[in-house]
């Protein structure tokens, strides 16, 4: 924390805690004044919804309303019609929670909260209402009113009282990313340092893109953000997706050339130095970019079927350098336009995505299905225990099983997180017992109650504001507010409270045990699935001849890489090396470049390339670790030999970029490609 930072930034955690407490008390007071049946739901909703950034609070509030509405409608549809068959009702609710959790895990964005909440809302409303099915409509409406009230209070306080917009946070992360990317690009161009530090920087940049994407989701809900800034940040993001693999490709081409080849080309050495200086400088003038582009064009040589591997690699390098210039200039112009509040649609940008700005994310349907099945089974076990034991307060068990399984299903080891949640829930149970049976009975005025609640809930809010303790704070705040069950009159009964608390904890324990069985796999299994998914995606890219989806593919692979980086310690040495060098991402983008080139190539060239792509798709689908078959290398070289003598200059360049990148990605240690004439002479 720096002393020169604004007061609101230095004390953002404390301000968030104060704002959240004020919003929760406002919701509680209004709910009591409206005589809502469960005013504590409004109070708990404030803590569940509130986020340090206003846009994040607004988006989560919107998602929570939508999820609660869907859940309430489903509850009204299920409970009255199945109340005479409790076993069937339990099965229906369990299957609904499982289905919603499955959809939530497939979505993977902050929007997934809608599906998750639609699932466990049915459990929260439905199970306690089994004994009174006739009142289910009123219960569902009341629940919706209480949650809507909490959301309105949280949104108003977040937006009006010292609001913190999402846009500056996203812009700061983007600026920091671009600075790091320029530093990586400069060190690659100048061959500074060893490859290990550069690998670490690449992986960090890939992970940061995923985090920026998640944060950017909230921009559309941030009323404090200028629309021009939202559009500009989206355009920058598209270029970020392409910039990272371009830098990795440049590093690979330089490694393929080697120091001796670069010494034989002093003009290329000079170009690399000038480009590194331009990348790191603050000069964004168009003339500077044009000067670098002209220097690149001057060194490009015409290729024919006698071209050496060194000349082909050099040409491929120059084409990637031109892409680096275009992407860097675009990012600079967009950054300046956002800072000056200019319309970004008027900018003359060099890079244009074929796929649009929608982010593409990795989806593991198998893992989502196992998680959904685990949640459904945990709920059914709790229901069997509840019904079989005739436990009057046992409804809390399946409720908490649904919540615990849903909240932590996206983690590698959800059972461990459920256990932590259960332990903090125990703390909340003790805290609530102290309030209910020691403090609240002596309080007769609402103002005194608010003062008594302040220390505890201010601490919870402070914990939520800090990423490292956000989960702990949320578990404590939501559980304390719910179990406290504050209403207009004091009616706490120790026996009833103890029964509910035990059922509450039993639900969490059963959720943990079932999740350990259903999701017994760990980070290593997930990491291997991510690697295999990457190769299958490359196979799809090779098979789909005509679709132009370069940015879409980059978005998917970078998201997958961001997930893989978190588990990189569990990979084999070869898979780890591939991840470090962005091999899968580079190969896929080169395949897409190659597919684009097909439209201008001669029919004979297309036939050879298509045959190679078919072999590549087959090899990727059958990948089981280790290297690729040697027959594929022969096929790639055959395509290279045919492409270098294709009569179409522009298409030939794109084809060579793709083929060289595929060869270097799949066979980095293979001997240099030898032109046909050279092979005959030998």
N, C-alpha and C positions, 0 to 999 in steps of 0.2 A: 504494500500500500504506500503510495507516494504522497508526501505532504502537499505537493502542488496540485493534486487532483481536487476537483470541486467537492464541496461538503457532501452533496447528495450521492456522489460516486463513492467517496471514502466510507460513508456510513449507510450504503445501500441495504445491507443486511438488516440493520436495526430499523430502518425506515420501512422496509417490507414487512417486518414483524409487527410494527405498530399499525400499518395500513390494514394488514390482514385481520388483526384483532379488532380494529374499529369496524371493519366490514362484517365480521362474524357477529359482533354484538348488535350491530344495526339490524342484521337479518333476524337475530333472536328476538329482539324487542318488537320488531314489526310482526313477526310470526305470532308472538304472544298476544299482541294487540288485535290481530286478525282472528285469534282463537283457533289457529290451525292445530290439528290433533297431535302432530309430532314436530314442534318448532325446532327441536334439536337437529333435524335433518337439514334445515336451512343453515344452521350454524356450521354443521359438518361440511356441507357443500362448499362453503366459502374456502375452507382449508384444502379441500380436494381440488378445487378449481384454480385457486390463485397461483400465479407464477410471478417471478420477479419482473418480467417484461410484459407490458400492457398487451401487445399483440398475442403473446402466448396465452395470457389469461382469457382474452376474447375468443381465440380459436378453441381453447379447451372448453370454455363455457358453451359455445355453439355446439360442439360435438357432444357435450354432456346432455344438453337439452334434447338433441335429436335422438341420442341413445336411450335416454329415459322415456321419451315419448314412444319410441318403438317398443321398448320393454313393457311399458304400461299397457299399450294396446294388446300385446301378446298375452299379458297376464289376464286381462279382462276376457280374452278369447278362451284361455285354457281353464282357469280355475272353476268358473261356474259349471262348465260343461263336463268336467272330469272330477268334481268334488266327491261324487259317490263312489269313485274308484280311485282311492288314494295311491295305490301302487302304479296305476296307469298315469296318474297326474305326475308323480315323481319321475317316472320314465320320460314323460313328455318334457318336463322342465329340464331334466338332465341332458336330453338330446338337443334341446334348444340352446342351452348354455354351450354345449360342445360345438354345435354348428356355428354359433356366433364367435366363439374363440378361434375356430378354424379360419373363418373369414378375416378376423382381426389379425392373425399371424400372417396370412397371405398378403394383406394390405401393407403392413409394416411401417406406415407413415403415422404422424399424429392423428390422422383421420381414423385410424383403426380403433380409436377410443369409442367411436360410435358403435361399432360392432360388439366390442367387449362389454360396454355398458348395457347395450340392448340385451345381452345374455344374462349377466348376473342381476340386472334389475328385476327380471322375472322371479329369480330366487329370493331376492330381498323382499319383494311385495307378496309373492305367491305363497311361500311356505308359512309365514305367520298368519295368513288369511284363510288357511284350509278349514279352520273351525268355523269361520263366518263367511262362506262363499257369497252370500247375498249382498254383503257390503263391499265386495271387491272393487266395484266401479268407483264408489266414493273414496276408498283407500287409494286407488291408483291416481285419481284426480288430485287428492290431497298431497300425495307424494310428489306429483308433478308440480303442484303449486309451491310446495316447500323448497324443492330443488330450484325452480325458476326464481324464487325470491332470493335464495342464496347466491345464485349466479348474477342476478341483477345488482345486488349489493356489492359483490366482488368486482364486477365490471365497472360500476360507477366509481368506486373508491380507487381502483387501479388506474382509471382513465383521468380522473379529476385531480387526485391528490398526488403531487410529485410523480407524474407518469414517466415511465421509461419505455421509449419506443424500441421495437425490435430492429428497425432499419439501421440505426447507428451500430448496434452490436453486429449485425450481418456485414455492414460495410467495413467495420474494423477487422472482422475475421477475413474478409475478402482481401483487404489491403495487406494484411499480414501474410496471407497466402501468396499473393502476387510478389511481395518482397522476397519471401523464401524461394519461390519459383525462379525469380530472376537470379538470386544467388546461386541456386543449383545450376541454372543454365549457364551462367558465367563460369563456374568451376568446371563444368563439362567441356565447354568450348576451349578453355585454357588448359584442360587436363591437369587441374590442380588437385593435390592430395591423392589419396587412394580411393579405390572403388567402394570400400566399406562405408565410409561416412556418407557418400552419395546415395548408397542404397537406403541407409537410414532416413535420409532426407526425403527420398522418393516415397517411402512407406508412410512417413508422417504426412506428406502432402496428400496422399491418397486417402488417408483416414480423415484429414481435415475437410476434404471435399464432402464426405458423407455427413459430417457434423454440420457443415454450412448448409447442405441441402435440407437437413432436418429443421434447422433454425429458420431457413427461408420459408418453410411451409406456413409459418405464422404471419408472414408479411401481408397476405391478402386480408387478414382480419385486424390489422393494425390501423386504426383510424388516424393515428398521428403521422403516418408515413405518406409521403408524396408519391403519387402513382408513377411519375416519371422515374423516380429512384427505384421503384419496384421493377419496372421494365428494364432499366439499365443493369441492375444487379442480375436479373435473369439472363441478359445477354452476356454478361461477364462470365456467369457460371458455365454457359455453353462452351466458351473458349477455354475455360479452366479444364473442362473434360478432355479437350483435345491437346492442350498445351503439355500436360504431363507425359503422355505417351510419345509426343514429338520429341521432347527433350531426351527421353529414354532411348528413342531410335537414333538420335544424333550421337549419343554416347556409344551405342553399339556400332555405328558406322565408323566412328573414329577408332574404336578398338580393332575393328576389322582391317582398317588401313594400316595401323601400326605407326610407330615413330619414324621408321625409315622411309616409308611412302610419303609421309608428311614433309620430311626434310627434302624430298625430291620435288615438292610443290610449294615453293616459297610464297607464291601468290595466294594459295589456299591458307597457309599459315597466317598471312597478313589479314585475309578476310575473317578468319576465326577471331583474331585479336580485335579487329575493328567491331565485329558483331558483339563480342563480349563487352566491350566498352560501351556500345550503344545500348545493350540490354540493361546494364547497370546504371546508365546515366538517366537524368531526368528529362532529357531532350525528347519531346514527343512530336516535333515538327515533322510534317509529312515528307519534306525534302530529305530529311535524314533517313527515313525508311526507304524512300525511293533510291537514294544513293547506295544503300546496302543491297537493295534488290538488283540494281544495275550491275554492281560488282559480282553478284551471284550469277547473273545471266552471262556476263563476259567469260566466266570460267566454265560454263556448261559446254561440253563437247558433243558432237553428233556421234551417236553409237551405230555400229553396224555389226555384222556377224563375226567380225574379227576383233571386236573390242575386248580388252583384257579385263580380268576380274577387278583389278585396281581401278580401271576407268569406270566400270559399271558401279562399283561402290562409291567412287567419288561423285558420280552423277546423282546417285541416290541420296548421298549426303547433302549435296547442294539443293536438291528439291526439298528436303526436310528443313534445311536452313531457311529457305524462302517461306515455308509454313511458319517457322518460328518468328520471322519478321512480321508476317501478316497478323498472327495471333497477338504478339506483343504490342503492335501498334494499335490494334483494335481495343485491347484492354486499357491502354493509356487514354485513348480518346473517350472511351466510355466512362472511365474514372473521372476525367476532367468534366465531361458533360454532366455527370451526377453532381459533382461539387459545385458547378455553376448553374445547376437547375435548368439545363438546356434539354430540349426534346431530343431524345436519343434516336428517334425514328428518322431524323434528318441527317444522321451521320453516314458518311461513305465508308462502310465497313468492308473488309476484305474477305472475312470468313462468314459463311452462311450455312447454318445447319439444315440438313435435309429432313430431320425428324421433329423439329419443333422443340419447345422448351420443357415439355413434360418429363420429369425425372423417371427413370426406369429402375426398378429395384429387384433384387434377388428374392425369389420365393421358393421355399423348401416345403413342398406340399406333404411329403412324407413326415417330416418333423411336425408340421402343423397338425396332421391327422393324429399322430401319437399323443400330442399334447391335449387335443380335443377329447380323445378317447379317455385319457387319464382323468380329465375334469369330470366327464360324465360318470365314470365309474366311482370316483370319490364321492360325488353327490349321492349316487344310488346307495353306496355303503352307509353313508350318514343317515339317509332316509330309512334304510332297513333297521338300523340301530334305534332310530327315533320311534318308528312305528312299532317295532317288535318289543321295545321296552315300555311302551306306553308313557313316554316321558313328556309331561305337559309343556316344558320349556325347551324341548329338544329341537325346535325349529331353527335355532341359531346354528346348529351343527352343519346342516346342508347349506345354509346361507353362507357361512364362512368358508366352507369348502369351495363353493362356487367363486367367491371373491379371491381367495388365496391362489387357486389354480389359474384363474384368469389373469391376475395382476403380474405373475412372475413367469408365465409360460414362455416369454420371449428370451429368457436367460439361458445360458449354456447349462447351468446346474440349478434349475428352479427349486428343487427340494431344499437346497441350502438357503436360498432366499426366503422360502416359506418358513423354514425353522427360525430364521432371524426375525421375520415378521411375527411369528408366534411368541417369541421371547419378549419383543417390545410390546406385544399385545398384553402379555402378563403384567408388564410394568403399568400399562394403561389401566388394567383391571384393578390394580392396587391403588393407583392414584384416584380412580373414580370411587373406590370404596371409602377412601379417606374423605373425599368431598361429600359423598352421599350420607355417610353415617357419623361424621365428626364435625363438618363445617356447615353444610347447607341447612341442617335442622335449626341452627342458631341464627340463620339469616332470614329477615322478614322484609327486606327492601331490595328491589332490583338493583339499585345503584351499588349496594354493598356486595351483592352477588358478583357484579361485574368486576369490582375491585378484587374480590377473592379469586376470580378466574384469571385475572390479568397476568400474574407471574408465570403461571403454568403455560398458558397459551401464547404468551409473548416468546417464551423459550421455544415452544414448538415452531412458531413462525420463523424464528431465527435459524433453527435447524433446517427447515424447508428451503430457506433462501440460499443455503450453501450446498453445492452439488454433492460433496462427499457425505453429507448427512441428510440429504433431501428425503430419502426413503424412510429413514428413522423418524424424522419429524412428521412425515405424512401418516405413518402408522400410528404414532402417538396421538396426533391431533384428531384424525378421523375416528379412531376407536374411543378416545376419551370423550369426544363430543357425543358419539352415538350411545355409548354405555351410560353416560351421565343422564341422558334422557330428560333434560330439563323441560318442565311444563309449568303451567300457571299455578298448579298446586303441588305441594310435596306429598308424594305417595310411595316413597321407596320402602321396599320390604326386603330384609336381608336374605331370607330364604329364597325368594324369587330371584333376587339379584345373583345369589350364589349359583342357583340352578342355571340361569342364563349364561353366566360367566364360564361355568364348566362346559356347557354345550358349545359355547363360543370357542373355547380352547380345544375341545374334542374335534370340532370341524377342521381346525388348522392342523392338528396332529394327523388326522386321517388323510387330509390333502397332501401332507408331506410324505407319508408312507406310500400312498398310491403313486404319487409323482416319482418317487425313487424307483418304483418298479416300471412304470410306463415310460419314464425318461431316464433309464439307467445309463444311457450313453452320455459321454462327456464331451469336452472340447475337441479331443482328438478325432472322434467320430464325425463331429460336425465339420471340422477342418478338412478332413478327407472328402466329405460330401461336397464341400465348396469347390475343392480342386476338380473333382470329377464333373461337377456342374459346369465349370468353366470350359473344360474340353468338349462337353456336349454342346455348349453354346457356340463354340468355334465350328463344330460340325454343322450346326444349323446355318451359320453364316456362310459356310462353304457350299451348302446345298441350295440356298435361296439365291438364285442367280440375279434377280432384277431389283430387289428392294434396296433403296438407298437409305441407310440407317446408321451412318457412321457415329453421330453424336449419341443416338439411342444405345448403340452397342457399347460405346465408351462409358455411358452412364451406368449401364448394367454391370459391366466388368469392374468399374471403379467402386461401385457399391459393394460388389462381392469381395473385391480386394480389401476394402475397408473392414469388412467382417472377418476376412482371413487374417489380417494383420494382428487382430486381437488374440488369435490362436496360433500364431506362427511358430511358437515353440513346440507345437505338437506335430509339425510336418516332418516328412523325411527330408534329407539333405537336398535331393534333387528338386523336390517340390518347393522347398524354401528358397532355393536359388532362383527358380522360375518366378516366384512371387516377388522376390527382391528386385528382379530385373523387369517386372511387368510383362513377362514373356507372353502370357495368354492374351493380355490386352493388346500388345503390339501385333501379334499374329492376326487377331481378329480384325483390327483396323486395316492391316495390309490386305487381308482377304477382301474387305469391302472396297478398298482402292482398286484392287484387281478386278472385282466385279464391275465397277464403274468403267474401267478401261475397256471392257469387252465390247461395249457398244460401238467403238470406233476401229476395232482391230479387224484384220482380214479373217475370213472364215476358217482358214487352215490354222491360224494362231488361236482362235477361239476354241477350236476342237481340242488342241493340245492342252490348253489351260483348263478347260472343263474336265478333261480326263484327270489332270493333276488334282483339281478340287474334289472330284469324286473320291480319289484315293485318300486325300487328306481327311475328308469327312469320315470315311470308314475307319481310318487309323485313330481319329479322335474319339469316335464312339466306342472303340475297343480298347481305349487307353487303360492300362492297369499299373502304371508306374514304369519307370525306366525310360529308355529312349524310343524314338519312332523307327519304323522299319526302314532299312536301307533302300528298298524299292521306291519309297516316297522321295528320297533325295534324288534318285535317278530321274524320277518324273518331274521334279522341280527344275532340275538342270535342263531337261529336254524342253520345258516350257520357256526357260530363260533363253536357250539357243534360238527358239523360234521367235520370241518376242523382240530380240535385239535387231532383227532384220525386217520387222514389220514396216510397211511403207508409211503408216500414219504417225507423224512425229509426236503429236500431243498424246494420243492414246498409248503410244509406246512408252512415253515417260511414266504415265500412271501404272502401266503394266510392270515396268521395271521396278518401280518403288514397291509395289506389292510383292513381286516375286523375290526380290532381294530381302525384304523384311521377313517373309515367310521362311526363306532358307536360313537366315541368320537366327531367327527365333527357334526353329525346330532343330537345326543342326549347327549350333554355334562353334563346335569343335571340328567340323568337317573340313577337309582340304579345300582350298580355293577353287571356285568354279573355273573350268578351262573351256574356252571357246572351241567350237567344233574344228575350225581350221588348225588351231594349236594342237588339238588332240590328234588330228590326222598326221600333222608334221611329226609329232612325237612317235 
